[in-house]
Amino acid sequence: MWSDKWTERARKEGYPARSVYKLKEANEKFRFIRRGFKVLELGASPGSWTKYVLECIGEEGLVVAIDLKPLSIPPDRRLVFLENDVFEIDLKELFNASGGKFDVLLSDMAPNTTGVPVVDQEISFNLAKKALEIAKELVRKGGFFLIKFFEGENSRELVSFAKTFSTTKLFRPAATRKSSSEIYLFGMIR
């Protein structure tokens, strides 16, 4: 496993992965995860983001996390985990699991990379577009989303789609590896 200061810090602080620092930085900058919020998290495994969100939402909040792989964090009464493919998930099931619309949608989904940048970017685009479609349906007006994608030919199309229903900003956290093409799209539903 590739190790760096972020990986070491995650181990010391009890998080399963270094990705938590990307979310922490985004939340410090945009302040969008708050006490009592209902958060939908796509691509949740191994659970670093989930653990951090549980710390932010307090006792009244809720996290509904979805991934093809199980989480490696302990169960929590404020956490509903669905081991499922985001392309097969029933939006009514998600709505019912949360008791209504969500305050925040997070997506750290990424393809199993092939090493062919154009292929990886296309798969990433499809994952991010699906996350945006779900945000459009399930995040309340005034709610937020943070979605990872790989920059590429489709980046403008993705941002244009998001702008049809939200205010957006692109964000590249400090914990992102220099060699990575990943970037995050932050937005607020209008």
C-alpha positions in Angstrom: 0.0 0.0 0.0 1.2 3.5 -0.9 1.9 5.5 2.2 2.4 9.2 2.8 1.9 11.8 5.6 -1.9 11.7 5.1 -2.0 7.9 5.3 0.1 7.9 8.4 -2.1 10.6 10.0 -5.3 8.6 9.2 -3.9 5.5 10.9 -2.9 7.5 14.0 -6.3 9.2 14.2 -8.2 6.0 13.6 -9.6 6.5 10.1 -9.6 3.6 7.6 -8.2 5.9 4.7 -6.5 9.1 4.0 -9.5 10.4 2.0 -11.0 11.8 5.2 -8.7 14.8 5.0 -10.2 15.8 1.7 -13.7 15.8 3.2 -12.5 17.6 6.3 -10.8 20.3 4.3 -13.9 20.8 2.1 -16.1 21.0 5.2 -13.8 23.5 6.9 -13.9 25.6 3.7 -17.7 25.4 2.9 -19.2 24.4 6.3 -21.9 22.2 4.8 -22.1 19.2 7.2 -23.9 20.3 10.4 -25.4 18.9 13.5 -28.7 17.1 13.0 -28.2 16.8 9.2 -29.2 13.8 7.1 -26.4 12.8 4.8 -26.4 10.4 1.9 -22.9 9.0 1.1 -22.2 7.2 -2.1 -19.0 5.2 -2.4 -18.7 4.9 1.4 -16.3 2.0 1.8 -14.0 1.7 3.7 -15.7 4.3 5.9 -13.4 7.2 6.6 -15.9 9.8 5.4 -18.7 8.0 7.2 -16.8 8.1 10.5 -16.1 11.8 10.1 -19.7 12.6 9.1 -20.9 10.8 12.2 -18.6 13.0 14.3 -20.1 16.1 12.7 -23.9 15.4 12.7 -24.3 14.8 16.5 -26.9 12.5 18.1 -29.8 13.7 16.0 -28.2 13.2 12.6 -28.4 10.3 10.1 -26.0 8.9 7.5 -27.3 6.6 4.8 -24.1 5.0 3.2 -24.0 3.0 0.0 -21.1 0.9 -1.5 -20.5 -2.3 -3.2 -18.1 -3.2 -0.4 -18.8 -3.3 3.3 -17.7 -0.6 5.7 -14.7 -1.2 8.1 -16.1 1.0 10.9 -18.3 -0.2 13.8 -22.1 -0.1 13.4 -23.8 3.0 14.7 -27.5 3.7 15.4 -27.2 6.8 13.3 -25.9 4.9 10.3 -27.9 2.9 7.7 -25.6 1.0 5.3 -26.8 -0.4 2.0 -24.4 -2.8 0.2 -25.6 -2.0 -3.3 -24.7 -0.7 -6.7 -25.6 3.0 -7.0 -27.0 2.4 -10.5 -29.5 -0.2 -9.1 -30.6 1.6 -5.9 -34.2 2.5 -5.5 -34.6 6.3 -4.9 -37.8 5.7 -3.0 -35.9 3.3 -0.7 -33.4 6.0 0.0 -36.1 8.6 0.6 -37.8 6.3 3.0 -34.6 5.3 4.8 -34.0 8.9 5.7 -37.6 9.9 6.3 -37.5 12.6 3.6 -35.0 14.5 1.6 -31.3 14.7 2.6 -29.4 17.8 3.6 -26.2 16.6 2.0 -25.1 14.2 -0.7 -21.4 13.0 -0.6 -19.8 11.0 -3.4 -16.3 9.6 -3.2 -17.1 7.0 -5.8 -14.3 6.1 -8.2 -13.8 3.5 -10.8 -11.6 0.5 -10.4 -8.9 2.1 -12.6 -7.8 0.5 -15.8 -4.7 2.6 -16.3 -6.2 4.0 -19.5 -6.9 7.6 -18.5 -9.7 8.2 -21.1 -11.5 5.0 -20.0 -11.1 5.8 -16.3 -12.4 9.4 -16.9 -15.4 8.1 -18.7 -16.4 5.7 -15.9 -15.7 8.5 -13.4 -17.9 10.8 -15.4 -20.8 8.3 -15.4 -20.5 7.8 -11.6 -20.4 11.5 -10.9 -23.4 12.2 -13.3 -25.4 9.5 -11.4 -24.5 11.1 -8.1 -25.7 14.5 -9.5 -28.9 12.9 -10.7 -29.5 11.5 -7.2 -28.7 14.8 -5.6 -31.2 16.6 -7.9 -33.9 14.2 -6.7 -33.1 13.6 -3.1 -31.3 16.7 -1.7 -33.6 19.4 -0.3 -33.5 23.0 -1.7 -30.7 24.8 0.1 -28.9 21.4 0.6 -25.4 20.6 -0.5 -23.4 18.0 -2.5 -19.7 17.2 -2.8 -18.8 14.8 -5.7 -15.5 13.5 -6.8 -14.6 12.9 -10.4 -11.6 12.6 -12.7 -10.9 15.6 -14.8 -11.1 14.9 -18.5 -13.0 15.7 -21.7 -16.4 15.4 -20.0 -15.6 17.8 -17.1 -17.3 20.8 -18.6 -20.4 18.7 -19.5 -20.6 17.5 -15.9 -20.3 21.0 -14.4 -22.8 22.4 -16.9 -25.3 19.7 -15.9 -24.8 20.5 -12.2 -25.3 24.3 -12.9 -28.9 23.6 -14.2 -30.1 23.0 -10.6 -27.3 24.2 -8.3 -24.6 26.7 -7.6 -21.2 25.0 -8.0 -17.5 25.4 -7.3 -14.6 23.1 -8.2 -12.3 22.1 -5.3 -9.0 20.3 -5.2 -8.1 19.4 -1.6 -4.5 19.5 -0.3 -4.6 15.7 0.5 -5.1 14.9 -3.2 -2.0 13.2 -4.7 -0.1 15.5 -7.1 -0.3 12.8 -9.8 -4.1 12.4 -9.5 -6.6 13.9 -11.9 -9.4 13.8 -9.2 -11.2 17.0 -8.3 -14.4 17.7 -6.4 -17.5 19.5 -7.4 -19.2 21.3 -4.5 -22.7 22.7 -4.9 -25.8 24.0 -3.3 -29.3 23.0 -4.6 -31.4 26.0 -5.7 
